[in-house]
Amino acid sequence: MKNQFFYTRIVRTPGGEEGTVIERMFRDSFNLEKVIRSVTLETGEVIVLLDDVHEQIQQMPVMGKNGKPTSYKEIRTMVQSEITLTPEDGQRFYLVTDGSENYTNYNEGPHLISSGTTPQMSIATETEN
């Protein structure tokens, strides 16, 4: 599976004792060919947006006059995957997809922008004569 990117997903849940947090780690993956966009946060985490729009169905209670649920209705919404990578996985992601160290980690001092180019944006405008 050469087109899969494997990363660590961390799930934090409140522990039994007050103020404690249980941290569990999972090994997940996504298809690199489904990536639409990535955004690097100031924390160094990278959000990856995937082109996998799909319908999600949720059961919502319908409340009766007495305040208790009398039935349920289905709510359909369109969603797509948004994956948050750790700073370490984010750096690996950019190395795999860009082939360089075109990665900015705001927590590690000087920024690495090794491609040497600045992204340009052009705006088309119409003028009347």
TAWO-V640801 format. One record per run of one state. SS is the DSSP state (helix for helix, strand for strand, loop for the rest). FROM is the first residue (numbers start at 1). TO is the last residue. Records with the same first field share a line. If there is no record, write none. Layout:
SS = FROM-TO, FROM-TO
//
This chain:
loop = 1-3, 15-20, 41-45, 51-53, 64-68, 80-81, 86-86, 99-102, 104-111, 113-129
strand = 4-14, 21-31, 35-40, 46-50, 54-63, 69-79, 82-85, 103-103, 112-112
helix = 32-34, 87-98
//
